[in-house]
Amino acid sequence: GALGGAEERLRVRSPDLSTFNLPSSMQVRRQGYSQAARNWTLFYEADSMEDVMVMTLDSLRLPSLKLLKIDVEDMEAEVVEGARETLNRLRPWVWAENARLFEHDDRSF
């Protein structure tokens, strides 16, 4: 599963595990972006698809949360949107990766 801004089921290509790869950097949206734009070694199976369930952090109804680490390959804003109630209620520390800031000086997140 994956965290996002709304609950949904996505059909995504599976990571290619037959060669050197970075499956931990697999994207569920915009698959292929990091390989093309960032020159990452990230390859997907051409004909192998799988379903990924996306859920919101709020849907977990956590009783406590001290630290939220967000490293979700360009879905950071979606995760925060789906965690709005949890963040307001529990006030955890938040550490979020923001590759767009460092790569393109994109300050939208």
QUIKAWO-V422446 format. One record per residue. N is the residue number from 1. SS is DSSP state (A for helix, B for strand, O for the rest). OMEGA is omega in degrees with one decimal (999 if undefined). Layout:
n | ss | omega
N | SS | OMEGA
N | SS | OMEGA
This chain:
n | ss | omega
1 | O | -178.6
2 | B | 174.0
3 | B | 179.0
4 | O | -176.7
5 | O | -179.7
6 | O | 178.2
7 | O | -179.1
8 | B | 174.9
9 | B | 178.6
10 | B | 174.7
11 | B | -175.0
12 | B | 174.2
13 | B | 179.0
14 | B | 175.5
15 | B | 177.8
16 | O | -178.2
17 | O | -178.2
18 | O | -177.5
19 | O | 175.7
20 | O | -173.4
21 | O | 175.8
22 | O | -177.0
23 | A | 177.4
24 | A | 178.5
25 | A | -179.6
26 | O | 179.2
27 | O | 174.8
28 | O | 171.3
29 | O | 177.7
30 | O | 178.5
31 | O | -178.9
32 | O | -179.3
33 | A | -176.1
34 | A | 177.5
35 | A | -177.4
36 | A | -172.7
37 | A | -174.8
38 | A | -178.8
39 | O | 177.0
40 | O | 174.3
41 | O | -175.6
42 | O | -175.5
43 | O | -179.9
44 | B | 173.8
45 | B | -178.0
46 | B | -173.1
47 | B | -179.2
48 | B | -178.3
49 | B | 175.6
50 | B | 177.2
51 | B | 175.0
52 | B | 176.8
53 | B | 176.5
54 | B | 178.4
55 | B | 176.5
56 | O | 174.0
57 | O | 179.0
58 | A | -178.0
59 | A | 179.5
60 | A | 179.3
61 | O | -178.6
62 | O | 177.9
63 | O | 177.2
64 | O | 178.7
65 | O | -178.9
66 | O | -177.0
67 | B | 174.1
68 | B | 176.2
69 | B | -178.5
70 | B | 178.2
71 | O | -166.3
72 | O | 172.5
73 | O | 172.8
74 | O | 174.9
75 | O | -175.6
76 | A | -178.4
77 | A | 178.0
78 | A | 179.5
79 | A | 179.1
80 | A | 178.0
81 | A | 179.5
82 | O | 179.8
83 | O | -172.9
84 | A | -177.8
85 | A | 179.6
86 | A | 179.8
87 | A | 178.7
88 | A | -175.8
89 | A | -172.2
90 | A | 176.7
91 | O | 179.3
92 | O | 166.4
93 | B | 178.8
94 | B | 173.1
95 | B | -177.6
96 | B | 171.6
97 | O | 178.3
98 | O | -177.2
99 | A | -178.5
100 | A | 178.2
101 | A | -176.0
102 | A | -177.3
103 | A | -172.4
104 | A | -175.2
105 | O | 178.7
106 | O | -176.7
107 | O | -177.9
108 | O | 177.5
109 | O | 999
